[in-house]
Amino acid sequence: MTLFGLALPWSLPLTLVIYGVVVAAAAWIYRDARARGSRYAALWALSTLVFTIVPVLVYMYLHRDAGPAR
């Protein structure tokens, strides 16, 4: 794969996809927490960006009975 004439490693596209999924998960958690009225919405999003999957699982576990946000 090349970008502007520079050879890129094969793992770069995979890395960008993974980072994209993490950013999308952080955005989803932020929007959901704000819709639920959480004071810690930004903290949830930041922790998702830093620690990736663990905050997502914890957030989903804590809000499993609440149903969809309105």
C-alpha positions as CSV (number, residue, x, y, z in Angstrom):
1,M,0.0,0.0,0.0
2,T,1.3,3.4,-0.8
3,L,0.3,6.9,0.3
4,F,1.8,9.9,-1.5
5,G,4.5,7.6,-3.0
6,L,5.5,6.3,0.5
7,A,5.3,2.6,1.2
8,L,3.1,1.9,4.2
9,P,3.2,-1.3,6.3
10,W,0.3,-3.7,5.8
11,S,-0.8,-3.2,9.4
12,L,-1.6,0.5,9.0
13,P,-5.1,0.1,7.6
14,L,-6.0,-2.5,10.3
15,T,-4.7,-0.1,13.0
16,L,-6.7,2.8,11.6
17,V,-9.9,0.6,11.5
18,I,-9.3,-0.5,15.1
19,Y,-8.8,3.1,16.2
20,G,-11.9,4.1,14.3
21,V,-14.0,1.5,16.2
22,V,-12.6,2.7,19.5
23,V,-13.5,6.4,18.7
24,A,-17.0,5.3,17.5
25,A,-17.5,3.4,20.8
26,A,-16.4,6.4,22.8
27,A,-18.8,8.7,20.9
28,W,-21.6,6.3,21.4
29,I,-21.0,6.0,25.1
30,Y,-20.7,9.8,25.4
31,R,-24.0,10.4,23.6
32,D,-25.8,7.6,25.5
33,A,-24.5,8.9,28.9
34,R,-25.6,12.4,28.0
35,A,-29.0,11.3,27.0
36,R,-29.4,9.5,30.3
37,G,-28.4,12.7,32.2
38,S,-25.0,11.4,33.5
39,R,-22.6,14.0,34.9
40,Y,-19.7,11.7,33.9
41,A,-20.4,11.4,30.2
42,A,-17.1,12.9,29.2
43,L,-15.2,10.7,31.7
44,W,-16.9,7.6,30.2
45,A,-15.8,8.7,26.8
46,L,-12.3,9.5,27.8
47,S,-11.9,6.2,29.7
48,T,-13.1,4.4,26.6
49,L,-10.4,6.1,24.5
50,V,-7.7,5.2,27.0
51,F,-8.7,1.7,28.2
52,T,-10.7,0.6,25.1
53,I,-12.9,-2.4,25.8
54,V,-13.1,-2.5,29.6
55,P,-15.1,0.8,30.0
56,V,-17.5,-0.4,27.2
57,L,-18.2,-3.6,29.0
58,V,-18.6,-1.9,32.4
59,Y,-20.9,0.8,31.0
60,M,-23.1,-1.9,29.2
61,Y,-23.2,-3.9,32.4
62,L,-24.2,-1.0,34.6
63,H,-27.0,0.1,32.2
64,R,-28.3,-3.3,31.2
65,D,-31.7,-2.9,32.9
66,A,-32.3,0.7,32.0
67,G,-33.2,0.1,28.3
68,P,-32.6,2.5,25.5
69,A,-31.9,6.1,26.3
70,R,-34.5,8.7,25.3
